[in-house]
Amino acid sequence: MKYRTNNELQHFDFSGAYIAEVRATGDVFSMLLDNVIIKPENSKNRDIRKMRANQLLLTLPSARVTDFIEEGYKLYDADGNLKHREDDRQLAPGEYAEGFHLLTDCMIYSIEKTPDGYEISIDTEDHTFLLRVEGSEDREEWDRFLNLNSEF
């Protein structure tokens, strides 16, 4: 990849990015993302404006998935009566690969650095997932800058 940054998560806007792939192999967690906004203060952004990148690889080395939660929801009828309630469901480590596959083509709501690692909130068509990943370092790699209004 042509451009690389380390620990510059705050210099990207991941809200609205789409997931092409999620992997957790060994102690490396990675996501391949499209439609990521590169903020003007990013060390590799020579323009003084927001840019965009497709096929951005976000890698968390020496990482471990601590929580993979399918968030619960409530379903109401048109009169406001509760019809169905689904509680949060913690996926077991054996379900991670299938869960990661379900996240393909879903949209990122947010990726945030926390004191313990990273929190990744993902919107599907009908509900959300929350991933918590322990780790102290993030790496971002991409091949080219795109204008913000360019086609995918």
Secondary structure, DSSP 8 states (H G I E B T S, - for coil): --EEEES-GGGEE-TT-EEEEEEEETTEEEEEEESEEE-TTSTT--SSS-EEESSEEEEESS-EEEEEEE--EEEE-TTS-EEEEE--EE--GGGHHHHHHHTTT-EEEEEEEETTEEEEEEE-SS-EEEEEEE-S--EEEES--B-TT---
